[in-house]
Amino acid sequence: MNVPSYALDAIARLNAAGFDAWLVGGCVRDSLMGRVPEDYDVTTSAPPEQTEAVFAGERLIETGLKHGTVTVLLDGSPLEITTYRRDGGYSDHRHPDEVLFTPRLEDDLARRDFTVNAMAWNPTDGLVDCFGGQKDLADGIIRCVGDPERRFDEDALRILRALRFSSVLGFALEPETLRAARAKKDSLSLVSRERIAAELVKLLCGRDAVRVLTTCWDILAVPLPELAAMAGFDQHSRYHCYDVLTHCAVAVGAVPPEPALRLAALFHDAGKPACFTRDPDGAGHFYGHAKVSARLAQDALTRLRFDRETVTRVTTLVGLHDVPLEFPGAERDRAVKRQLRRLGEADFFRLLDLKRADALAHAPQYRSRTLTCDRAAETARRILAEQQCFSLKDLAVNGTDLIAAGVPEGPAIGRLLNNLLEAVIAGEAANEKQALLSRAADLAAAVRTAEKTTD
């Protein structure tokens, strides 16, 4: 295993003080898979106070001390060092009621969630694998350590962790583990919304998210009941070859693995069941579904306590996912500029990613609609490269210019600037200062005339 020097140094210092110490959990799993771990954890026979004594002089963080965990900062990297332990009961289905320290490494490994996370390694003794984790890694299996129902009873979040690992690693859930996850799925209602949100994002950004969404939607529907209405809903449309949930899942897999984009793909057609109608020929229609989908996305993400920026970005993308961008000639330029103005450059290209994924999740004969996105992207890149005007900051006049030209201060300034910008985007006015000031004067005069007429 390729282990950073600070982690090896920690093990060596604990050994020199007379204690056993091992790397454990995800860092061992990832290293055996040839992946670079995000962090490293150590388990040791040293009681917490002895761990602190071994690392006296280093910066120590004691936030996990009651569970036997001391975080040590070595070479600027945090390293969690936890005493071998056994957990007591889990009356809240999330946290152990008590933690009992033990002298045995095997006891510590036995309390862990999945076999692939229940292996330990050190440079002297090599790998300790009491539960077949290495074989499950080779076979691509997520299996609970011991009785899966007991594992999920102890900590309901492990149900979502199982699905997340299945998605991220591309592993199958062992049949008994999957059966237990389904049997205990309702206990997910006991898990904090923030923890559910964190696991959901990791799941959606996994390489096998499509499979997990389509095969385990019933489990995910506990925290996301919106999925239940989507599952199996026949669209009755020649444009579609999937039910609503599968269509959205395929779209999830077709956008880049960025949280907001994958959430938007998951919810982009969530409103279809509520908007479904059929014409006399039996063809299905979903008028207004984008707006309903955006509302459902907002409700779900707010319920799971996502941050405001994510909620706003996702709901905006969902609400605009079917906005037309395919127009002839200059009209396409105008349509693209209006969306660039509304969304900004980054979110405009996110919208194109979502629209492209939506097209790829249609029936095969209609997937060429991705070409519309390609043309819109090409248009946007040209507009940006040529520094064409599509936002107020690009406009050749500003509020100060209008006031200097005699326009009274107040809300009228903002309205005039937006009118001028729309005229430039529509090709009705050149983005030149004098021409825009003249147009502004005409617009202001027209407003004053209208006000006098009303009076």
C-alpha positions in Angstrom: 0.0 0.0 0.0 1.2 3.5 -0.8 0.7 5.3 2.5 1.7 8.9 3.2 4.6 9.3 5.6 2.6 11.2 8.3 0.3 8.1 8.7 3.2 5.7 8.9 4.9 8.0 11.4 1.7 8.0 13.6 1.7 4.2 13.6 5.4 4.0 14.4 5.0 6.4 17.3 2.1 4.4 18.8 4.1 1.2 18.3 7.2 2.7 20.0 4.9 3.6 23.0 3.9 -0.1 23.3 0.5 0.0 21.5 -0.8 -1.7 18.4 -1.9 0.6 15.5 -3.5 0.0 12.2 -4.9 1.9 9.2 -8.5 1.1 9.0 -11.7 1.5 7.0 -12.0 3.5 3.7 -8.3 4.2 3.3 -7.6 0.5 3.3 -10.4 -0.2 0.9 -9.4 2.5 -1.5 -5.7 1.6 -1.4 -6.5 -2.0 -2.3 -8.6 -0.8 -5.2 -5.7 1.4 -6.5 -7.5 4.6 -5.6 -5.9 7.5 -3.6 -7.8 7.8 -0.3 -9.3 11.2 0.6 -8.2 10.7 4.2 -6.6 8.2 6.6 -7.9 6.8 9.8 -6.0 4.8 12.5 -7.3 2.4 15.1 -5.2 1.6 18.1 -5.1 -0.3 21.4 -4.0 2.9 23.1 -6.7 4.5 25.3 -7.5 8.1 24.3 -5.5 9.7 27.0 -2.4 7.6 26.0 -2.9 8.6 22.4 -2.8 12.3 23.5 0.3 11.6 25.5 2.0 9.9 22.5 1.3 13.0 20.4 2.0 15.6 23.0 3.3 18.7 21.3 1.2 18.2 18.2 -2.0 20.0 17.6 -4.8 17.8 18.9 -8.6 18.1 18.3 -10.8 16.4 21.0 -14.2 16.7 19.4 -14.6 12.9 19.2 -13.0 12.1 22.6 -16.1 10.5 24.2 -16.1 7.9 21.4 -12.4 7.3 21.7 -11.3 9.5 18.8 -8.4 12.0 18.9 -7.7 14.0 15.7 -4.0 14.8 15.3 -2.6 17.3 12.8 0.6 15.9 11.3 2.3 17.6 8.4 -0.8 19.8 8.1 -3.0 16.7 7.6 -5.7 15.6 10.1 -5.5 12.0 11.2 -8.3 10.4 13.2 -6.9 8.0 15.8 -9.6 5.9 17.5 -9.2 3.4 20.3 -10.5 -0.2 19.6 -14.1 -0.2 20.7 -17.3 -2.0 20.8 -20.6 -0.1 20.5 -23.5 -0.5 22.9 -27.1 -0.3 21.9 -28.5 2.2 19.3 -31.8 3.4 20.8 -32.0 6.3 18.3 -31.0 4.2 15.3 -28.1 6.5 14.6 -25.6 6.7 17.5 -24.4 4.2 20.1 -25.8 4.7 23.6 -22.3 3.9 24.9 -18.9 3.0 23.7 -16.9 0.2 25.3 -13.1 0.1 24.7 -11.7 -3.3 24.0 -8.2 -4.7 23.6 -9.1 -6.7 20.5 -8.8 -5.4 16.9 -11.3 -8.0 15.8 -14.0 -6.5 18.1 -13.4 -3.1 16.5 -13.7 -4.5 13.0 -16.9 -6.4 13.8 -18.8 -3.2 14.7 -18.2 -1.7 11.2 -20.9 -1.4 8.5 -19.6 -3.3 5.4 -17.0 -5.9 4.8 -15.1 -3.7 2.4 -14.8 -1.1 5.2 -13.8 -3.6 7.9 -10.2 -4.3 7.0 -7.0 -3.1 8.7 -3.4 -2.8 7.7 -0.1 -1.9 9.1 3.4 -2.1 7.6 4.6 -4.8 10.0 1.7 -7.3 10.0 0.1 -6.5 6.6 -3.7 -6.9 6.1 -6.2 -8.1 8.6 -9.5 -9.2 7.0 -11.8 -11.0 9.3 -15.0 -10.8 7.2 -14.0 -11.4 3.6 -13.7 -7.8 2.6 -10.9 -8.4 0.1 -13.0 -11.1 -1.7 -16.0 -8.8 -1.8 -13.8 -6.1 -3.2 -12.7 -8.5 -6.0 -16.2 -9.6 -6.6 -17.7 -6.1 -6.6 -20.0 -6.7 -3.6 -21.4 -4.5 -0.8 -22.2 -6.8 2.1 -22.9 -5.9 5.7 -20.6 -7.2 8.5 -22.7 -9.8 10.3 -26.5 -9.6 10.3 -27.6 -6.8 7.9 -30.9 -6.1 9.7 -29.0 -5.5 12.9 -26.5 -3.3 11.2 -29.3 -1.2 9.7 -31.2 -1.2 13.0 -28.1 0.2 14.7 -27.6 3.1 12.2 -30.3 3.7 9.6 -28.0 6.0 7.6 -26.1 2.8 6.7 -28.9 2.0 4.3 -28.1 5.1 2.2 -24.4 4.5 2.6 -24.9 1.0 1.1 -26.6 2.6 -1.9 -24.0 5.3 -2.1 -21.1 2.8 -2.1 -23.0 0.8 -4.7 -23.2 3.8 -6.9 -19.8 5.3 -6.4 -17.8 2.0 -6.6 -20.1 0.3 -9.1 -20.7 -2.6 -6.8 -23.8 -4.7 -6.4 -25.6 -5.0 -3.1 -25.4 -8.6 -1.7 -28.9 -10.0 -1.8 -29.4 -10.3 2.0 -28.0 -6.8 2.4 -30.5 -5.4 -0.2 -33.4 -7.4 1.4 -32.5 -5.9 4.8 -32.2 -2.4 3.4 -35.7 -2.7 2.0 -37.1 -4.2 5.2 -35.6 -1.3 7.2 -36.0 1.5 4.8 -38.7 3.3 6.8 -36.1 4.0 9.6 -34.5 6.5 7.2 -37.1 8.9 8.5 -35.1 9.0 11.7 -32.0 10.2 10.1 -31.2 13.9 10.0 -32.0 15.6 6.7 -28.5 17.1 6.3 -27.0 13.6 6.5 -29.5 12.3 4.0 -28.7 15.2 1.6 -24.9 14.5 1.9 -25.3 10.8 1.0 -27.8 11.6 -1.8 -25.4 13.9 -3.5 -22.6 11.4 -3.3 -24.9 8.7 -4.7 -26.1 10.9 -7.6 -22.5 11.8 -8.5 -21.5 8.1 -8.5 -20.6 6.3 -11.7 -23.5 3.8 -11.3 -26.2 6.2 -10.2 -28.5 5.2 -13.0 -28.6 1.6 -11.9 -29.1 2.5 -8.2 -31.9 5.0 -9.0 -33.8 2.6 -11.1 -33.4 -0.5 -8.9 -33.6 1.0 -5.5 -36.0 3.9 -6.0 -38.4 2.4 -3.4 -35.7 2.9 -0.7 -34.8 6.4 -1.9 -38.5 7.3 -1.9 -38.6 7.4 1.9 -36.6 10.6 2.0 -37.7 11.6 -1.6 -41.4 10.6 -1.9 -41.5 12.5 -5.2 -39.8 9.4 -6.8 -42.8 7.2 -6.1 -45.1 9.1 -8.5 -42.4 9.0 -11.2 -41.7 5.3 -11.0 -43.4 3.2 -13.7 -45.3 6.2 -15.0 -45.9 5.5 -18.7 -45.5 8.7 -20.8 -47.6 7.4 -23.7 -45.4 9.4 -26.1 -43.5 8.4 -29.2 -40.7 10.7 -28.0 -40.1 8.5 -25.0 -39.0 4.9 -24.5 -38.8 5.1 -20.7 -41.1 5.8 -17.8 -40.6 9.1 -16.1 -38.3 7.9 -13.3 -36.1 5.9 -15.7 -36.0 8.9 -18.1 -34.8 11.1 -15.3 -32.3 8.5 -14.1 -30.8 8.2 -17.5 -30.5 12.0 -17.7 -28.7 11.9 -14.3 -26.1 9.6 -15.9 -25.7 11.9 -18.9 -24.8 15.1 -17.2 -21.4 15.8 -15.6 -21.1 14.6 -12.0 -21.7 18.0 -10.5 -24.2 18.0 -7.5 -26.6 20.8 -8.8 -26.7 19.3 -12.3 -27.4 15.8 -11.2 -30.1 17.0 -8.8 -31.6 19.0 -11.6 -31.6 16.0 -13.9 -33.3 13.9 -11.3 -36.1 16.4 -10.8 -36.4 17.9 -14.3 -39.5 15.9 -15.2 -40.8 15.2 -11.6 -43.9 17.2 -12.3 -45.0 15.1 -15.3 -47.4 12.8 -13.4 -49.3 15.7 -12.0 -49.6 17.4 -15.5 -50.4 14.3 -17.5 -53.2 14.5 -20.1 -54.0 12.4 -23.2 -55.4 13.6 -26.5 -58.1 11.7 -28.4 -55.4 9.7 -30.2 -54.0 8.5 -26.8 -50.8 10.5 -27.0 -49.6 11.8 -23.6 -48.9 15.5 -22.9 -47.4 17.3 -19.9 -48.3 21.0 -20.3 -46.7 23.2 -17.7 -44.6 20.3 -16.3 -41.4 22.3 -16.0 -42.9 24.8 -13.6 -44.4 22.0 -11.5 -41.1 20.1 -11.5 -39.3 23.2 -10.3 -41.7 23.5 -7.4 -41.3 19.9 -6.5 -37.5 20.2 -6.6 -37.6 23.3 -4.4 -39.9 21.5 -1.9 -37.6 18.5 -1.8 -34.3 20.3 -1.5 -35.7 22.7 1.1 -37.0 19.8 3.1 -33.5 18.2 3.0 -32.0 21.5 4.0 -29.8 22.0 1.0 -28.1 25.4 0.9 -30.0 28.3 -0.7 -27.5 28.6 -3.7 -28.0 24.9 -4.6 -31.8 25.2 -4.3 -31.9 28.3 -6.5 -29.6 26.8 -9.1 -31.5 23.5 -9.3 -35.0 25.0 -9.5 -33.9 27.5 -12.1 -32.4 24.8 -14.3 -35.4 22.6 -13.9 -37.8 25.4 -14.7 -36.0 26.3 -17.9 -35.0 22.8 -19.1 -37.5 22.9 -22.0 -37.0 26.5 -23.0 -36.6 26.6 -26.8 -33.2 27.7 -28.2 -33.5 26.4 -31.8 -34.3 29.4 -34.0 -33.1 30.5 -37.4 -30.3 32.9 -37.9 -30.2 36.1 -35.7 -33.2 34.9 -33.7 -31.0 32.2 -32.2 -28.4 34.8 -31.2 -31.2 36.8 -29.5 -32.5 33.7 -27.6 -29.1 32.7 -26.4 -28.3 36.2 -25.3 -31.5 36.4 -23.3 -30.6 33.2 -21.5 -27.0 34.3 -21.0 -28.4 37.5 -19.5 -30.8 35.6 -17.2 -28.4 32.9 -16.1 -24.9 34.0 -16.5 -22.3 32.1 -18.5 -21.7 29.2 -16.1 -25.4 28.4 -15.5 -26.2 28.8 -19.2 -23.8 26.0 -20.1 -25.2 24.0 -17.2 -28.6 24.4 -18.8 -27.3 23.1 -22.1 -25.8 20.1 -20.3 -29.2 19.4 -18.8 -31.0 19.8 -22.1 -28.5 17.6 -23.9 -29.0 14.9 -21.2 -32.8 15.2 -21.5 -32.5 14.6 -25.2 -30.2 11.6 -24.7 -32.8 10.1 -22.4 -35.5 10.2 -25.2 -36.3 7.5 -27.6 -33.3 6.7 -29.9 -34.8 8.3 -33.0 -35.2 11.7 -31.2 -31.8 11.9 -29.5 -30.4 13.9 -32.4 -32.0 16.9 -30.6 -28.7 17.2 -28.9 -27.6 19.0 -32.0 -29.8 21.9 -30.9 -27.7 22.2 -27.7 -24.5 22.0 -29.7 -25.6 24.8 -32.0 -26.6 26.9 -29.0 -23.3 26.3 -27.3 -21.5 27.3 -30.4 -23.5 30.5 -30.6 -22.9 31.3 -27.0 -19.1 30.7 -27.4 -19.1 33.1 -30.4 -21.1 35.8 -28.5 -18.7 35.5 -25.6 -15.6 35.5 -27.8 -16.8 38.6 -29.6 -17.8 40.3 -26.3 -21.2 41.0 -27.6 -23.6 42.8 -25.3 -26.1 40.7 -23.3 -25.9 42.1 -19.8 -26.2 45.5 -18.2 -22.5 45.6 -17.4 -21.8 45.3 -21.2 -24.2 48.2 -22.0 -22.5 51.3 -23.4 -24.4 53.5 -20.9 -25.1 53.2 -17.2 -27.3 54.9 -14.6 -24.9 57.8 -14.1 -25.0 58.5 -17.8 -28.8 58.6 -17.8 -28.9 60.9 -14.8 -26.4 63.2 -16.5 -28.7 63.3 -19.5 -31.6 64.5 -17.4 -33.4 61.3 -16.4 -34.7 61.7 -12.8 -33.1 59.4 -10.2 -35.3 56.5 -9.1 -36.8 53.2 -10.3 -37.2 54.6 -13.8 -33.4 54.4 -14.3 -33.4 50.6 -13.9 -36.4 50.2 -16.2 -34.8 52.4 -18.9 -31.5 50.4 -18.7 -33.3 47.1 -19.1 -35.3 48.5 -22.0 -32.1 49.7 -23.7 -30.5 46.3 -23.1 -33.5 44.5 -24.6 -33.3 46.8 -27.6 -29.6 46.0 -28.1 -30.2 42.2 -27.8 -33.2 42.4 -30.2 -31.0 44.3 -32.8 -33.2 47.4 -32.6 -30.4 49.6 -31.3 -26.6 49.7 -31.6 -24.6 49.4 -28.3 -23.2 52.9 -28.7 -23.4 55.6 -26.0 -25.0 58.5 -28.0 -27.5 56.3 -29.8 -28.6 54.7 -26.5 -28.8 58.1 -24.7 -31.0 59.4 -27.6 -33.2 56.3 -27.3 -33.4 56.7 -23.5 -34.6 60.3 -24.0 -37.3 59.2 -26.4 -38.4 56.5 -24.0 -38.5 58.8 -21.0 -40.5 61.4 -23.0 -43.0 58.7 -24.0 -43.4 57.7 -20.4 -44.0 61.3 -19.2 -46.6 61.8 -22.0 -48.4 58.6 -21.0 -48.4 59.7 -17.3 -49.9 63.1 -18.3 -52.6 61.4 -20.4 -53.5 59.1 -17.5 -53.7 62.1 -15.1 
